[in-house]
Amino acid sequence: MKATEDKDVIKDLELTRAFTLLDDKNPDTASLEFHKIAEKLFEEYQIAKGNTSYDFEEVEFYLYTEKHKDNHHVYPRECQAGEWFVHYSGVDLTFQTLKEGDKITQCGGILIRRIKKVGESSVGGPLRCLMELFNGQEEPKLVKKERENVEPKESSRIGIKNNTMQDERQYRFVVNENTQIKTDYCPQYTKDGIVIKPKCYTYKPK
């Protein structure tokens, strides 16, 4: 499912980019590149669903290339740039999948972990974001908004480990850390045979 038909938006967010210069030996370089994209996403974009708009407040980056394997935490996918990719952990805004013959050489996306309904409280947790955005008949779309200046804070991704140790790559980006989180509902989401109903829990940003 396309998140946007606007090729300028896809280009602006570098979703078609080939990340050939990133590798596992230099995660700080990847973090800097992802920070630029996250900052633009927070400052200039939001998600529109019918008459409702959502600002991005927390995202995580996942990218597989032949040099940047990301510890195999990336869900396999064949996607065009700027699609919604639904999986068991939530929903991603996708980068372009690249292939050589039948071999995938790049895939990945931006996991949405927290969004704020404009004028209301935030929705925290990737599965809750998935359900908030995709339940109902109206499709969510990535759109431009009036620019606002923010400074995302970066940290390691939540629950991602390298062997038995926490993966310390700084691929998670957050704004409005003290926002009020909506936690009083636990809806079920079903799509293409995937049925997801998360446990009710209090979302606590790291």
C-alpha positions as CSV (number, residue, x, y, z in Angstrom):
1,M,0.0,0.0,0.0
2,K,1.5,3.4,-1.0
3,A,2.0,5.9,1.7
4,T,2.2,8.7,-0.8
5,E,1.9,9.2,-4.6
6,D,4.1,12.3,-4.4
7,K,7.5,11.5,-5.9
8,D,9.0,14.7,-4.5
9,V,8.1,13.6,-1.0
10,I,9.8,10.2,-1.6
11,K,12.9,11.9,-3.0
12,D,13.0,14.5,-0.1
13,L,13.0,11.8,2.5
14,E,15.6,9.8,0.6
15,L,13.4,6.7,0.5
16,T,14.7,5.7,-3.0
17,R,18.3,6.1,-1.9
18,A,20.9,3.2,-2.2
19,F,22.7,3.1,1.1
20,T,25.8,1.6,-0.4
21,L,28.3,3.6,1.8
22,L,26.9,2.4,5.1
23,D,28.4,-0.7,6.8
24,D,28.3,-2.5,10.1
25,K,31.8,-1.2,11.0
26,N,30.6,2.4,11.2
27,P,27.2,2.5,12.9
28,D,27.8,6.2,13.9
29,T,27.7,7.1,10.2
30,A,24.4,5.4,9.7
31,S,23.0,7.1,12.8
32,L,24.0,10.5,11.4
33,E,22.3,9.7,8.1
34,F,19.2,8.4,9.8
35,H,19.1,11.5,12.1
36,K,18.8,13.8,9.0
37,I,15.8,11.8,7.7
38,A,14.1,11.6,11.1
39,E,14.5,15.3,11.7
40,K,12.9,16.0,8.3
41,L,10.1,13.6,9.1
42,F,9.3,15.2,12.4
43,E,9.6,18.8,11.1
44,E,7.9,18.7,7.8
45,Y,5.6,15.7,7.5
46,Q,2.5,14.1,9.2
47,I,0.1,11.3,8.5
48,A,-3.4,12.2,7.3
49,K,-6.4,9.8,7.7
50,G,-9.7,11.3,6.6
51,N,-10.1,14.5,8.6
52,T,-7.5,13.5,11.3
53,S,-3.8,14.3,11.2
54,Y,-1.0,12.7,13.2
55,D,2.5,14.1,13.9
56,F,5.5,11.7,14.2
57,E,7.0,11.6,17.7
58,E,9.1,8.4,17.7
59,V,10.6,6.3,15.0
60,E,13.3,3.6,14.6
61,F,15.3,2.8,11.5
62,Y,15.9,-0.7,10.2
63,L,18.1,-1.3,7.1
64,Y,19.6,-4.3,5.5
65,T,22.4,-4.1,2.9
66,E,25.1,-6.5,2.0
67,K,27.5,-4.4,4.2
68,H,25.0,-3.2,6.8
69,K,23.2,-6.3,7.8
70,D,21.8,-4.8,10.9
71,N,22.1,-8.0,12.9
72,H,19.3,-9.6,10.8
73,H,16.6,-7.5,12.6
74,V,15.0,-6.4,9.3
75,Y,11.8,-8.1,8.2
76,P,12.4,-9.4,4.6
77,R,10.3,-7.4,2.1
78,E,10.2,-6.4,-1.6
79,C,8.8,-2.9,-1.5
80,Q,8.8,0.3,-3.5
81,A,10.0,3.5,-1.8
82,G,7.2,5.2,0.2
83,E,4.9,2.2,1.0
84,W,3.4,1.1,4.2
85,F,4.8,-2.3,5.2
86,V,2.7,-4.1,7.8
87,H,4.4,-6.8,9.9
88,Y,4.0,-8.5,13.3
89,S,5.9,-5.7,15.1
90,G,3.9,-2.8,13.6
91,V,4.2,-0.7,10.4
92,D,7.1,0.7,8.5
93,L,7.5,3.5,6.0
94,T,9.6,1.7,3.4
95,F,12.9,2.4,1.7
96,Q,13.4,1.1,-1.9
97,T,14.1,-2.6,-2.1
98,L,17.1,-3.2,-4.4
99,K,18.0,-6.5,-6.1
100,E,20.6,-8.1,-8.2
101,G,18.8,-10.7,-10.2
102,D,16.8,-12.6,-7.6
103,K,19.0,-11.5,-4.7
104,I,17.8,-8.7,-2.4
105,T,20.8,-6.3,-1.8
106,Q,18.9,-3.7,0.2
107,C,15.6,-3.5,2.1
108,G,14.2,-1.8,5.2
109,G,12.2,1.0,6.5
110,I,11.2,3.4,9.3
111,L,9.2,1.8,12.1
112,I,6.5,4.1,13.6
113,R,6.7,3.8,17.4
114,R,4.7,6.9,18.5
115,I,2.4,9.4,16.9
116,K,0.3,12.3,18.2
117,K,-3.2,12.9,17.0
118,V,-3.2,16.7,16.4
119,G,-5.1,18.4,19.3
120,E,-5.3,15.2,21.3
121,S,-3.0,12.8,23.2
122,S,-0.4,10.5,21.7
123,V,-0.6,6.9,20.7
124,G,2.4,5.0,22.0
125,G,3.8,1.6,20.9
126,P,4.3,0.3,17.4
127,L,1.3,-2.1,17.4
128,R,-1.0,0.6,18.7
129,C,0.2,3.0,16.0
130,L,-0.5,0.3,13.4
131,M,-4.1,-0.2,14.7
132,E,-4.7,3.5,15.1
133,L,-3.7,4.2,11.5
134,F,-5.1,1.2,9.7
135,N,-8.4,0.2,11.4
136,G,-11.4,1.5,9.4
137,Q,-12.0,2.2,5.8
138,E,-9.9,5.3,5.3
139,E,-6.2,4.8,4.3
140,P,-3.4,6.8,6.0
141,K,-1.3,9.0,3.7
142,L,2.0,10.7,4.3
143,V,1.6,14.5,3.6
144,K,3.5,17.7,4.0
145,K,2.8,20.1,6.9
146,E,3.8,23.6,8.0
147,R,7.4,23.3,9.0
148,E,8.3,23.3,12.8
149,N,11.7,23.2,14.3
150,V,12.5,20.3,16.5
151,E,15.7,18.5,17.7
152,P,15.2,14.8,17.8
153,K,17.0,12.8,20.6
154,E,18.6,9.6,19.5
155,S,19.1,6.4,21.4
156,S,19.3,2.6,20.9
157,R,16.3,0.8,19.6
158,I,13.9,-0.8,22.1
159,G,14.2,-4.6,22.6
160,I,16.9,-5.1,20.0
161,K,19.8,-7.3,21.0
162,N,23.0,-8.5,19.5
163,N,23.4,-12.0,20.7
164,T,22.5,-11.5,24.4
165,M,23.5,-7.8,24.7
166,Q,21.5,-4.8,24.0
167,D,22.3,-3.4,20.5
168,E,23.6,0.1,21.2
169,R,23.2,1.5,17.7
170,Q,21.7,4.9,17.9
171,Y,18.8,4.3,15.4
172,R,15.9,5.4,17.5
173,F,14.7,9.1,17.4
174,V,12.2,10.8,19.6
175,V,10.6,14.2,20.1
176,N,8.2,15.4,22.8
177,E,9.4,12.8,25.3
178,N,7.0,13.9,28.1
179,T,3.9,13.7,25.9
180,Q,0.7,12.2,27.3
181,I,0.2,8.7,26.0
182,K,-3.2,7.2,25.1
183,T,-3.3,3.7,26.8
184,D,-7.0,3.0,27.5
185,Y,-7.7,0.8,24.5
186,C,-6.5,-2.5,23.0
187,P,-8.1,-2.9,19.6
188,Q,-7.5,-5.9,17.3
189,Y,-6.1,-5.4,13.8
190,T,-6.5,-7.9,10.9
191,K,-5.0,-7.7,7.4
192,D,-4.0,-10.3,4.8
193,G,-4.4,-13.1,7.4
194,I,-2.4,-11.4,10.1
195,V,-4.4,-11.0,13.3
196,I,-2.8,-8.9,16.0
197,K,-4.2,-8.0,19.4
198,P,-1.6,-6.6,21.7
199,K,-1.7,-6.8,25.5
200,C,-3.0,-3.8,27.4
201,Y,0.1,-2.1,28.9
202,T,1.3,1.3,29.9
203,Y,3.6,2.6,27.3
204,K,6.8,4.1,28.8
205,P,9.2,5.8,26.4
206,K,12.8,4.7,27.0
